[in-house]
């Protein structure tokens, strides 16, 4: 990558349209966070931030630093939307989005991960007015195809095929217009579960075939509108509706707004500059194709242990409810303090932490650090996965503060009952 043929020019209209929609979403996101106080609630007010392994050094900037980062992100998004120094703008978005993303592990969402990847792709691909290299168009198509296809592969597991998560969602949202009716029939959750599985696996091939493109896009439209009703995922469904058009003919936007796009000239194919870009693109593709399979290296049910669940497009596979109570033992004084996370953390952090072993571990380490050397921290935890009876995630006798964070399997996570 790239190879002969992939460096030839393609009409850049569809690429420019998706890039503009992406930039507009970034600008809206930054403005929304600045205007609604979400920066304070998510990044400044919590007493502890849960960190991704190896990125513990990423911390909120002092003063109004996080606000300024979002201001810069918003302006970069606008520049991207209007095609002004697009690669530089995309690189700025990528860095600032990654920074905000890494600030709080409890806020992990697959769509936030995808937005960072799309910014990276837009920063990689050189363009000229009206043209994009074929490899750049294919790279963007691949990046958008991976969440669909890998999301479908992840759904080939017992709970999804038995419609366990779908049944819980519909029971909670029976009043919704697009999908609420499915709750009224026993087969409704199966329609949602199996239909979602088929959609994820087939939508990209059907979008690529001209004869089925219109029908596939109609299904994609329904799918993303249903997601907008079922889940609190902001503007992401609207971004995906716009981004899905990248599988149409490259020139399709010219039929509706031809004057908004520079004329296509096939003599303006931007060629990759040197071996570095080729290696970066190749490495990026390899990571995207292989990284989602790393859950095979970990024992146990991924939806239960959460190990390798993130960054793998394992979307909508689990519905969890749980609670945790921490016992902090001070051996020097022989005292035990009970800590309810809900009394220390914001509600959203405490709720996310209750069923995620790594977050429980981080909170235990934080409590131990607050109480001094030698402090032992044990957890009474119960978690229900996809409607099952609640079970303990950890042994109540385990000193969780004595366990190091590790990249490999965490042997202290109790297995899910058969």
C-alpha positions in Angstrom: 0.0 0.0 0.0 -0.1 2.1 -2.1 0.4 -0.1 -5.2 0.1 0.7 -8.9 -3.5 1.8 -9.6 -4.1 3.0 -6.1 -2.2 6.2 -6.7 -4.5 7.2 -9.6 -6.9 10.1 -9.1 -10.5 9.6 -8.1 -13.2 12.3 -8.1 -12.8 13.9 -4.7 -16.4 15.1 -4.3 -17.6 12.3 -2.0 -14.4 12.4 0.1 -14.9 16.2 0.5 -18.5 15.8 1.5 -17.7 13.3 4.2 -14.8 15.4 5.4 -17.1 18.5 5.6 -19.7 16.6 7.5 -17.1 15.3 9.9 -15.6 18.8 10.4 -19.1 20.2 11.2 -19.7 17.5 13.7 -16.4 18.2 15.5 -17.2 22.0 15.6 -20.7 21.2 17.0 -19.2 18.8 19.6 -16.7 21.4 20.8 -19.3 24.1 21.0 -21.8 21.8 22.8 -19.2 20.9 25.4 -18.2 24.5 25.9 -21.8 25.8 26.2 -23.3 23.1 28.4 -20.8 22.8 31.1 -19.8 19.2 30.1 -16.1 20.1 30.3 -16.5 20.9 34.0 -18.7 17.9 34.7 -16.5 15.4 32.9 -13.0 16.6 33.2 -12.6 19.1 36.0 -15.0 18.3 38.8 -14.4 14.5 39.4 -11.9 13.9 42.2 -10.4 11.0 40.3 -10.0 10.3 36.6 -9.9 6.7 35.4 -6.8 6.3 33.1 -6.0 4.0 30.2 -3.1 1.8 30.8 0.2 3.4 29.7 -1.6 6.8 29.5 -1.8 7.6 33.2 0.3 10.7 32.4 -2.5 12.4 30.4 -4.1 14.8 32.9 -6.4 17.9 32.6 -4.6 21.0 31.7 -4.5 23.6 34.4 -6.9 26.6 34.5 -8.9 27.0 31.4 -6.6 24.7 29.4 -9.2 22.1 28.6 -11.6 24.8 27.5 -9.0 26.3 25.2 -8.3 22.8 23.8 -12.0 22.5 22.8 -12.0 26.0 21.3 -9.0 25.1 19.2 -10.8 21.8 18.3 -13.9 23.7 17.2 -12.0 26.1 14.9 -10.0 23.1 13.4 -13.4 21.4 12.8 -14.7 24.4 11.0 -11.5 24.6 8.9 -11.9 20.9 8.0 -15.6 21.5 7.1 -14.6 24.3 4.6 -11.5 22.5 3.3 -9.1 25.1 4.6 -5.6 23.5 5.2 -7.6 20.3 5.6 -4.7 17.9 6.6 -3.4 20.3 9.2 -6.8 20.9 10.6 -7.5 17.1 10.7 -4.1 16.6 12.5 -5.1 19.2 15.1 -8.5 17.6 15.6 -6.8 14.2 15.9 -4.4 15.3 18.6 -7.0 17.3 20.6 -9.7 14.6 20.3 -7.2 12.0 21.4 -6.2 14.2 24.4 -9.9 14.6 25.5 -10.5 10.9 24.9 -7.6 9.7 27.0 -8.6 12.0 29.9 -11.4 9.6 31.1 -11.6 5.9 30.6 -15.0 5.7 32.1 -16.3 7.7 29.1 -15.1 5.2 26.5 -17.4 4.9 23.5 -16.8 3.1 20.3 -18.0 6.1 18.3 -15.5 8.4 20.1 -12.7 6.0 19.1 -13.9 6.0 15.5 -14.0 9.8 15.4 -10.4 9.9 16.4 -9.5 7.3 13.7 -11.3 9.3 11.0 -9.4 12.4 12.0 -6.2 10.4 11.6 -7.2 9.2 8.2 -8.1 12.7 7.0 -4.7 13.9 8.3 -3.0 11.2 6.3 -4.6 11.5 2.9 -3.2 14.3 0.6 -5.8 15.9 -1.6 -6.0 18.5 -4.3 -9.1 20.5 -5.4 -11.5 18.0 -7.0 -9.3 15.0 -6.6 -8.2 12.4 -4.1 -5.8 9.4 -4.6 -7.6 6.2 -4.9 -5.8 4.7 -2.0 -7.1 7.6 0.2 -10.7 6.9 -0.8 -10.2 3.2 -0.2 -8.6 3.9 3.2 -11.6 6.0 4.3 -14.0 3.3 3.1 -12.1 0.6 4.9 -12.0 2.6 8.1 -15.8 3.0 8.0 -16.4 -0.6 6.9 -14.4 -2.1 9.9 -16.8 -1.0 12.7 -19.8 -2.5 10.7 -18.2 -5.8 9.8 -16.3 -6.4 13.1 -19.4 -5.3 15.0 -21.3 -8.0 13.2 -18.6 -10.6 14.0 -18.8 -9.7 17.7 -22.5 -10.3 17.7 -22.0 -14.0 16.8 -22.1 -14.9 20.5 -24.8 -16.6 22.6 -26.3 -13.6 24.5 -26.8 -11.6 21.3 -28.2 -14.5 19.3 -30.6 -15.1 22.2 -31.6 -11.4 22.1 -30.8 -10.8 25.7 -29.5 -7.3 25.4 -32.2 -6.3 22.9 -35.0 -7.6 25.2 -33.7 -5.4 28.0 -33.4 -2.3 25.8 -36.9 -2.6 24.4 -38.4 -3.2 27.8 -36.9 0.1 28.9 -37.9 2.0 25.8 -41.2 0.6 24.7 -42.6 4.0 24.0 -40.2 4.9 21.2 -41.7 5.4 17.8 -39.2 3.5 15.5 -38.6 0.4 17.7 -41.0 0.5 20.6 -43.5 -1.7 18.8 -41.0 -4.6 18.8 -41.4 -5.0 22.6 -45.0 -6.0 22.2 -44.3 -9.3 20.4 -42.1 -12.2 21.7 -40.2 -12.1 18.4 -39.5 -8.4 18.5 -36.2 -8.6 20.3 -35.1 -11.3 17.9 -35.9 -9.0 14.9 -33.7 -6.3 16.5 -30.9 -8.7 17.4 -30.7 -10.8 14.2 -31.6 -7.8 12.0 -28.7 -5.9 13.5 -26.4 -8.8 13.0 -27.3 -9.1 9.4 -27.1 -5.4 8.8 -23.6 -5.1 10.3 -22.3 -8.0 8.2 -24.0 -7.1 4.9 -24.5 -3.4 4.7 -21.1 -2.5 3.3 -21.1 -5.1 0.4 -24.7 -4.0 -0.4 -23.6 -0.4 -0.4 -20.8 -1.2 -2.8 -23.1 -2.9 -5.3 -25.0 -0.3 -7.3 -28.2 -2.5 -7.7 -28.6 -2.8 -3.9 -27.2 0.6 -2.9 -30.4 2.4 -2.4 -32.0 -0.3 -0.4 -28.9 -0.7 1.8 -28.8 3.0 2.4 -32.4 2.9 3.5 -31.6 0.2 6.0 -28.6 2.2 7.2 -30.9 5.3 7.6 -33.3 3.3 9.7 -30.5 1.6 11.7 -28.9 4.9 12.7 -32.2 6.7 13.4 -33.1 3.7 15.7 -29.8 4.0 17.5 -30.4 7.7 18.0 -33.6 6.8 19.8 -32.3 3.8 21.8 -28.9 5.2 22.9 -27.6 8.5 24.1 -24.8 8.9 21.5 -25.2 12.5 20.5 -24.6 13.4 16.9 -22.9 10.2 16.0 -25.8 8.6 14.1 -26.0 11.7 11.9 -22.3 11.6 11.2 -22.6 7.9 10.2 -25.5 8.6 7.9 -23.4 11.2 6.1 -20.3 9.0 6.2 -22.0 6.0 4.8 -22.3 7.9 1.5 -18.6 7.3 1.0 -19.6 3.9 -0.5 -21.5 5.7 -3.3 -20.0 6.7 -6.6 -17.2 9.2 -5.9 -18.9 11.9 -7.9 -22.4 11.6 -6.4 -22.4 15.0 -4.6 -22.0 16.8 -7.9 -25.5 15.8 -8.9 -26.9 17.9 -6.1 -24.4 20.7 -5.5 -22.0 20.6 -8.4 -20.8 24.2 -7.9 -19.8 23.5 -4.3 -17.0 21.1 -5.4 -13.9 21.8 -7.5 -14.0 20.2 -11.0 -12.4 16.8 -11.1 -9.1 16.7 -13.0 -7.4 13.3 -13.2 -4.0 14.9 -13.7 -4.0 16.2 -10.1 -3.6 12.8 -8.3 -1.8 13.5 -5.1 1.0 10.9 -4.8 2.2 9.6 -1.5 5.4 11.4 -0.3 8.0 8.9 0.5 8.2 5.6 2.3 7.2 7.0 5.6 3.6 7.6 4.6 3.4 4.1 3.0 4.6 2.5 6.2 2.2 4.6 8.4 -0.8 3.6 6.2 0.3 0.0 6.2 0.8 -0.1 9.9 -2.6 1.6 10.5 -4.4 -0.9 8.4 -2.7 -3.8 10.0 -3.6 -2.6 13.5 -7.2 -2.0 12.5 -7.6 -5.5 11.1 -5.8 -7.4 13.9 -6.3 -5.4 17.1 -10.0 -6.3 17.5 -9.1 -10.0 17.9 -6.9 -9.5 20.9 -9.8 -10.7 23.2 -8.9 -14.2 22.1 -5.7 -13.8 24.2 -7.8 -13.4 27.4 -9.8 -16.0 29.3 -13.4 -15.7 30.2 -16.4 -13.9 28.7 -15.2 -10.6 27.4 -18.5 -8.9 28.2 -18.0 -9.9 31.8 -14.3 -9.3 32.4 -14.2 -6.2 30.1 -10.6 -7.2 29.1 -10.0 -6.3 25.4 -13.6 -5.2 25.1 -12.6 -1.6 24.1 -11.1 -0.7 20.7 -12.6 -3.9 19.2 -16.1 -2.8 18.0 -17.9 -5.0 20.5 -20.9 -2.7 20.3 -24.2 -3.1 22.2 -23.3 -6.6 23.4 -23.9 -6.1 27.1 -26.3 -4.5 29.5 -24.9 -4.3 33.0 -26.2 -3.3 36.4 -24.2 -3.5 39.6 -23.0 -2.1 42.9 -19.8 -2.0 44.8 -18.8 -1.2 48.3 -15.1 -0.7 49.3 -13.6 -1.7 52.6 -10.4 0.3 53.4 -8.3 -1.3 56.1 -5.6 0.6 57.9 -3.3 -2.0 59.4 -1.4 0.5 61.6 -4.6 1.6 63.4 -6.6 -1.6 62.9 -9.5 0.4 61.5 -11.9 -0.4 58.6 -13.6 2.4 56.6 -16.6 1.6 54.3 -16.5 3.7 51.2 -19.6 4.0 48.9 -18.4 5.2 45.5 -21.6 7.1 45.0 -20.6 9.3 47.9 -17.2 10.1 46.3 -17.7 10.1 42.6 -20.2 11.7 40.2 -23.1 9.4 39.4 -21.9 8.6 35.9 -18.5 7.5 37.1 -19.8 5.4 39.9 -22.4 3.7 37.6 -19.8 2.9 35.0 -17.2 1.7 37.5 -19.6 -0.8 39.3 -19.3 -3.5 36.6 -15.8 -2.8 35.2 -13.0 -4.6 36.9 -10.2 -2.3 35.7 -12.1 0.8 37.0 -12.8 -0.9 40.3 -9.0 -1.7 40.5 -8.1 1.9 39.8 -10.5 3.2 42.4 -9.0 0.8 44.9 -5.5 2.0 44.1 -6.6 5.6 44.5 -8.2 4.9 47.9 -5.0 3.2 49.0 -3.0 6.2 47.9 -5.3 8.6 49.8 -4.9 6.6 53.1 -1.2 6.0 53.0 1.3 3.1 52.7 0.2 -0.4 53.7 -3.5 0.3 53.2 -5.5 -2.7 52.1 -8.7 -2.3 50.0 -11.3 -5.0 49.5 -14.4 -4.8 47.4 -17.9 -6.3 47.8 -19.1 -6.2 44.2 -22.2 -7.6 42.5 -22.9 -7.3 38.8 -25.7 -8.5 36.5 -24.9 -9.2 32.9 -27.7 -9.1 30.4 -30.4 -9.7 32.9 -28.7 -12.6 34.7 -28.8 -12.8 38.5 -26.1 -10.6 40.0 -22.8 -12.2 40.8 -19.5 -11.1 42.4 -16.9 -9.8 40.1 -14.1 -10.1 42.6 -13.4 -12.1 45.7 -14.3 -10.0 48.8 -11.1 -11.3 50.5 -8.9 -9.9 47.7 -6.7 -6.9 48.6 -7.2 -5.2 45.3 -4.7 -2.4 46.2 -1.9 -5.0 46.2 -2.6 -6.0 42.6 -0.6 -4.2 39.9 -2.2 -3.0 36.7 -1.2 -5.3 33.9 -1.6 -5.6 30.1 -2.2 -9.3 30.3 -5.1 -11.2 31.9 -6.2 -10.2 35.4 -6.4 -13.5 37.4 -8.3 -11.9 40.2 -11.5 -11.4 38.1 -14.0 -14.2 39.1 -15.5 -16.1 36.2 -19.1 -15.8 35.2 -21.3 -18.7 36.2 -22.3 -21.0 33.2 
